[in-house]
Amino acid sequence: MRAGIITPVALSLLGGLSGCAEAGAGNAAAFQPDYSGVETRLLDGDLVNFHVSMRGARGREDVDRYAECAAAQYALIRGYGFARHLRTNLAEEGGVWRGDAIYTISAALPRGLKTIDAEVVAANCAENGIPMV
């Protein structure tokens, strides 16, 4: 193919790619969550319970992420750098999702698989417009 000449095959490939971009943009625009609030309860020392509520969640991952954002910010407020997820109970009724999550917070990286670096997670949440405590 010579420079400056677009063949019919190239045009069809470009058209297909632009269709993907438009479809992706439509899906992103459709996600408009309504974060309804976080209730935080210190259970014991480093054990914290977060109740979150939201509308417009695409699924459990969005509610989990909202609770994780709350846990990250709470850890930072209390002067800790890390949190570890213990459990989350989720329920959805009438389009309202509710999460009941429990985290431990700590100054050092805790043992376990579901740990979060509070500064990194809080920065990501702020960048993505997810409210925190």
Disulfide bonds with the S-S distance in Angstrom:
Cys69-Cys125 1.88
